[in-house]
Amino acid sequence: MKRPPQEPINTDDFKGCIVCLTPGFPADASETDNIPALQNYVKYLARINSDYHVIVITFRYPRQPQTYIWNHITIYALGIEQYRKIARPFIWLRATLFLIKLHRKVTIKVLHSFWLSETALVGKWVSRLTGAKHITSLMGQDALPIKRYIRYLNLKGMIITAPSVFIENEMLRNNGRPIDAVIPWGLDRETEDQDIEGSDRSIDILGVGSLIPLKNYRTFIEIIQRLAVDFSHIRSVIIGDGPQRDALQSLIDKLRLTDNVQLTGGLARERVFEYMKFSKILLHPSLYEAQAYVFLEALYYGLMVVSYDVGYLPYTPKSYIVRTKDDLYQKTAKALEQHHVGRSYLPLTMEYTVAQFNKLYGIG
């Protein structure tokens, strides 16, 4: 096994250290579609708390152990994926020992674990050994019924946040554990420049997401089929890739919707924003979302949003939250009939998100 990462540079003159623990993080600045909400959060966290040393420990991606700089922030990749499962606890131990060593040099004030997984396990160990405050944020399906890792954690003794009331309710329903705070991820206004003035909204309905059963894009296609009866020239685009892509294309062909529905495959985040500039409605048929960052992005680019009651969709004149498949169709039809290019909505900024977490950290 390779040696654990070395101590970070430039640790002098800080009030303390904030450590973010995550399964994955971008290998470089070009990977803008790799957990964008987390990227934006870490960037703003370091900027707003400039008197604290912010570092990131990433467990599984990048896949090779390495130390690198991302937006002036030190990233330590453990590269756990390359090791056999039996060896992974030793990597967790090495990460723990590394953080204890770091704590002796620059006091760790906060450990922030993303996902209720091995990151939370290591965060809890280090918290007990150093006295640092430990926060765990649910990020996705970790609110489903308790599985690995969680059985080794005392949930009652943890501070757990969720990005939406939907996930708060899922955690309580599935695991009987109330959430301590609901804090959604805000937008980064610098990278998400919404120059939408004069945009030709030639795409009626846009879908953005992984092509997996949970995202439910079969329903998206079936709704386009119904809408095409009254809107014969309706144009829709689904951006994303996944194991259901071939099956969805076959369904499009079978329903004779090749002129109405286009599958683009996966696209870089910047290209997704380009599509948003030319779209009227984001139709999101997903059955489960922790937040669905794409909701805020779509509102920011002037789209109307139609979705099931999942994730975090702020109440705006352009938001349509539904509970049934028929309602999903009805609200989408209504949005098409009433569409007008309105102003951009910015319901939540990342500055707000950092301020809320700083209160939990005890440094705000």
Buried (B, 14 or more C-beta within 10 A) or exposed (E): EEEBBEEBEEBEEBEBBBBBBBBBBBBEEEBBBBBBBBBBBBBBBBBBBEEBBBBBBBBBBBEEBBBBEBEEBBBBBBBBBBBEEEEBEEBBEBBBEBBBEBBEEBBBBBBBBBBBBBBBBBBBBBBEBBEBBBBBBBBBBBBEEBEEBBEEBEBEEBBBBBBBBBBBBBBBEEBEBEBBBBBBBBBBBEBBEBEBEEBEBEBBBBBBBBBBEEBBBBBBBBBBBBBBEEBEEBBBBBBBBBEBBEEBBEBBEEBEBEEBBBBBEBBEBEEBBEBBBBBBBBBBBBEBBBBBBBBBBBBBBBBBBBBBEBBBBBEEEBBBBBEEBEBBBBBBBEBBEEBEEEEBBBBBBBBBBBBBBBEBBEBE
